Amino acid sequence: MKNVAYHISFIGAGNVAWHLAAALENVGHFVKEVYSPDGKSAKKLVGNLYDASVKTDLNFTDSPSQIFILAVPDDTIKSIAHEIALPEQSLMVHTSGSKGLDALEFSTAAATGVFYPLQTFSKSKTLDFQHLPFLLESENKEALKILNNLAKSLSKNTQIVSTVQRKQMHLAAVFACNFTNHMMSISEKIMNNAKLDFSLLHPLVLETIDKALKHSPKSVQTGPAKRGDLETLDKHMEMLQNDEAAQEMYRLISQSILDNQE
């Protein structure tokens, strides 16, 4: 069955909008407008799209779009949603993993929803949307059908989830993604201080991630804490004595591994 082509406007021109707008156009949808307060970031994004225009105000009453995607920082969703003037029969969605559907409760849209792509976005990194999970929510059946059509035009992996489920998944994603990356940042700093190339750890990191994805992460845990090697743990703590924050993280994570032994 041929996908329905929707007319879409983006409010926000950051990393999520940068990738999502282009991906939607690539599968046949029409991105008509991109909003950013000063127009600068919107202009850059529009430069990569086919026929979108830049918006610097939140009056969309004459917009040709059916779907309005709020791709803005989480703490601004509620206020911006309240300010936007929308055409009749419009659908407004946000893309946040941590904010509930109620963040759009003051929107003038005919229906609201959540269109959450579960991925980390950077403008410099191309993404394959085909297997990217899209988590959807709406209290309106017709809106949910539209969001499902939109998501399925991009990805084979779409799920309808509740706000509670999505928030739990976002929390899990912070541990799996953001904290993991921060640990590698600390690792890179240690390597640099020792005048060693961080790339030496690449095979180890890749093997660790590969095993964790193919098995239960807990079942493939390795390292001194897993072995109960207290002597090595103490030596590492001593080596971190000039970095109290890293030392405390090392202690807490090692203790967590020790406490989770079966």
C-alpha positions as CSV (number, residue, x, y, z in Angstrom):
1,M,0.0,0.0,0.0
2,K,1.3,3.4,-0.9
3,N,2.2,5.7,2.0
4,V,0.1,8.8,2.5
5,A,2.1,12.0,1.9
6,Y,1.6,14.5,4.7
7,H,2.3,18.3,4.8
8,I,4.5,19.0,7.9
9,S,5.9,22.0,9.7
10,F,8.7,21.9,12.2
11,I,8.9,24.1,15.2
12,G,12.6,24.0,16.1
13,A,15.7,23.5,13.9
14,G,18.1,21.6,16.1
15,N,19.6,18.1,15.7
16,V,16.3,16.2,15.8
17,A,14.6,18.4,13.2
18,W,17.7,18.4,11.1
19,H,17.6,14.6,10.6
20,L,13.8,14.0,10.8
21,A,12.8,16.7,8.3
22,A,15.2,15.4,5.7
23,A,14.2,11.8,6.3
24,L,10.5,12.6,6.0
25,E,11.1,14.4,2.7
26,N,13.1,11.4,1.4
27,V,10.1,9.1,1.8
28,G,7.7,11.4,0.1
29,H,6.3,13.8,2.7
30,F,6.3,17.6,2.3
31,V,8.1,19.8,4.9
32,K,6.5,23.2,4.4
33,E,7.9,25.3,7.2
34,V,10.6,25.4,9.7
35,Y,10.5,27.8,12.7
36,S,13.3,29.1,14.8
37,P,13.2,32.4,16.9
38,D,15.8,34.3,14.9
39,G,15.5,32.3,11.7
40,K,19.2,31.5,11.4
41,S,19.1,27.8,12.3
42,A,15.8,27.4,10.4
43,K,17.4,29.0,7.3
44,K,20.3,26.4,7.5
45,L,17.9,23.5,7.7
46,V,15.6,24.8,5.0
47,G,18.7,25.0,2.8
48,N,18.8,21.2,2.9
49,L,15.1,20.8,2.1
50,Y,13.2,20.9,-1.2
51,D,10.5,23.6,-0.7
52,A,10.3,24.6,2.9
53,S,10.1,28.2,4.1
54,V,11.6,29.9,7.2
55,K,9.2,31.0,10.0
56,T,10.3,33.4,12.8
57,D,6.9,33.8,14.4
58,L,4.5,31.3,15.9
59,N,1.4,32.2,13.9
60,F,0.7,29.2,11.7
61,T,-3.0,29.9,11.1
62,D,-2.5,30.1,7.4
63,S,-0.1,27.1,7.2
64,P,-0.7,24.4,4.6
65,S,0.5,21.8,7.0
66,Q,-1.5,19.1,8.7
67,I,1.1,18.0,11.2
68,F,3.2,20.3,13.5
69,I,6.3,18.7,15.0
70,L,7.7,20.4,18.1
71,A,11.4,19.5,18.1
72,V,12.5,21.9,20.8
73,P,14.2,21.5,24.2
74,D,12.1,19.7,26.7
75,D,11.7,22.6,29.1
76,T,10.2,24.8,26.4
77,I,7.6,22.4,25.0
78,K,4.7,23.5,27.2
79,S,5.2,27.2,26.7
80,I,5.8,27.1,23.0
81,A,2.8,24.7,22.5
82,H,0.6,27.2,24.3
83,E,1.9,30.2,22.1
84,I,1.5,28.6,18.7
85,A,-1.6,29.6,16.7
86,L,-2.6,26.7,14.5
87,P,-5.0,26.0,11.6
88,E,-8.2,24.0,12.2
89,Q,-7.9,20.2,12.3
90,S,-4.2,20.3,13.0
91,L,-2.2,17.7,14.8
92,M,0.6,18.8,17.1
93,V,3.2,16.3,18.4
94,H,6.4,16.6,20.4
95,T,9.5,14.4,20.1
96,S,10.5,14.2,23.7
97,G,11.2,10.9,25.6
98,S,10.9,12.5,29.0
99,K,7.8,14.7,28.7
100,G,4.3,13.4,28.8
101,L,1.4,14.0,26.5
102,D,0.1,16.6,29.0
103,A,3.0,18.9,27.9
104,L,0.7,19.8,25.0
105,E,-2.5,20.2,27.0
106,F,-2.7,23.9,26.3
107,S,-2.2,23.6,22.6
108,T,-5.0,24.8,20.3
109,A,-4.4,21.8,18.0
110,A,-7.4,19.6,17.2
111,A,-5.3,16.6,18.4
112,T,-2.0,16.1,20.1
113,G,0.5,13.3,20.3
114,V,4.1,12.1,20.9
115,F,6.4,11.1,18.0
116,Y,9.5,10.0,19.8
117,P,12.5,8.7,17.7
118,L,14.6,6.7,20.2
119,Q,18.1,7.7,19.0
120,T,20.9,10.1,19.7
121,F,21.1,12.8,17.0
122,S,24.1,14.9,15.8
123,K,24.1,17.0,12.7
124,S,27.4,15.6,11.5
125,K,26.4,11.9,11.7
126,T,24.1,10.4,9.0
127,L,21.4,8.1,10.4
128,D,19.6,5.1,9.0
129,F,16.0,5.4,10.0
130,Q,14.9,2.0,8.7
131,H,15.3,0.2,12.1
132,L,15.1,3.3,14.4
133,P,12.4,2.8,17.0
134,F,9.6,5.3,17.0
135,L,7.5,5.4,20.1
136,L,4.0,6.9,19.6
137,E,1.2,8.1,21.8
138,S,-2.1,9.9,21.4
139,E,-5.5,9.8,23.0
140,N,-7.1,10.5,19.7
141,K,-7.5,7.3,17.5
142,E,-7.3,9.2,14.2
143,A,-4.2,11.0,15.3
144,L,-2.6,7.8,16.4
145,K,-3.4,6.3,13.0
146,I,-1.7,9.3,11.3
147,L,1.4,9.0,13.5
148,N,1.6,5.3,12.9
149,N,1.5,5.9,9.1
150,L,4.1,8.6,9.4
151,A,6.4,6.4,11.5
152,K,6.0,3.4,9.3
153,S,6.9,5.4,6.3
154,L,10.3,5.9,7.9
155,S,10.9,2.8,10.0
156,K,10.1,-0.9,10.4
157,N,10.2,-0.4,14.2
158,T,7.2,1.5,15.6
159,Q,5.4,1.0,18.9
160,I,2.5,2.6,20.7
161,V,3.5,3.2,24.3
162,S,2.2,5.1,27.3
163,T,3.8,8.1,28.8
164,V,4.9,6.0,31.8
165,Q,6.5,3.4,29.5
166,R,8.2,6.1,27.3
167,K,9.7,7.9,30.4
168,Q,11.0,4.5,31.7
169,M,12.6,3.9,28.2
170,H,14.1,7.3,28.2
171,L,15.6,6.7,31.7
172,A,17.1,3.4,30.4
173,A,18.4,5.1,27.3
174,V,20.3,7.7,29.5
175,F,22.1,4.8,31.2
176,A,22.7,2.9,27.9
177,C,23.7,5.9,25.8
178,N,24.6,9.1,27.6
179,F,26.3,7.6,30.6
180,T,28.2,5.1,28.4
181,N,29.5,7.9,26.3
182,H,30.5,9.9,29.4
183,M,32.4,6.9,30.7
184,M,34.3,6.8,27.4
185,S,35.0,10.5,27.7
186,I,36.6,9.8,31.1
187,S,38.5,6.9,29.6
188,E,39.8,9.1,26.8
189,K,41.0,11.7,29.3
190,I,42.9,9.0,31.2
191,M,44.5,7.8,28.0
192,N,45.5,11.3,26.9
193,N,47.0,12.0,30.3
194,A,49.2,8.9,29.9
195,K,50.1,10.0,26.3
196,L,48.3,7.0,24.8
197,D,45.9,7.0,21.8
198,F,42.3,6.4,22.7
199,S,41.9,4.3,19.5
200,L,43.8,1.5,21.3
201,L,40.6,0.9,23.3
202,H,38.3,0.9,20.2
203,P,38.4,-3.0,19.7
204,L,37.6,-3.5,23.4
205,V,34.7,-1.0,23.3
206,L,33.3,-2.6,20.1
207,E,33.5,-6.1,21.5
208,T,31.9,-5.0,24.8
209,I,29.0,-3.4,23.0
210,D,28.6,-6.3,20.6
211,K,28.4,-8.9,23.5
212,A,26.0,-6.7,25.5
213,L,23.6,-6.5,22.5
214,K,23.8,-10.2,21.7
215,H,23.4,-11.4,25.3
216,S,22.0,-10.1,28.6
217,P,24.5,-7.4,29.6
218,K,24.7,-8.7,33.1
219,S,25.7,-12.1,31.9
220,V,28.7,-10.8,30.0
221,Q,30.0,-8.4,32.7
222,T,33.8,-8.6,33.1
223,G,36.5,-6.7,35.0
224,P,38.0,-6.5,38.5
225,A,34.7,-5.8,40.3
226,K,33.1,-8.8,38.6
227,R,36.0,-11.0,39.7
228,G,36.0,-9.5,43.2
229,D,39.6,-8.3,42.7
230,L,39.7,-5.9,45.6
231,E,43.5,-5.3,45.3
232,T,43.1,-4.0,41.7
233,L,40.1,-1.9,42.7
234,D,42.1,-0.3,45.5
235,K,45.0,0.5,43.1
236,H,42.7,2.1,40.6
237,M,41.1,4.2,43.3
238,E,44.6,5.4,44.3
239,M,45.4,6.3,40.7
240,L,42.3,8.5,40.6
241,Q,43.2,10.4,43.8
242,N,43.6,13.6,41.9
243,D,40.2,13.4,40.3
244,E,37.6,13.1,43.1
245,A,34.6,13.0,40.7
246,A,36.0,10.1,38.6
247,Q,37.2,8.3,41.8
248,E,33.7,8.5,43.3
249,M,32.1,7.2,40.0
250,Y,34.6,4.4,40.0
251,R,33.8,3.5,43.6
252,L,30.0,3.6,43.0
253,I,30.0,1.6,39.8
254,S,32.4,-1.0,41.1
255,Q,30.2,-1.4,44.2
256,S,27.1,-1.7,42.1
257,I,28.8,-4.5,40.1
258,L,29.9,-6.2,43.3
259,D,26.4,-5.9,44.8
260,N,24.8,-7.5,41.7
261,Q,26.8,-10.7,41.7
262,E,24.6,-13.8,41.8
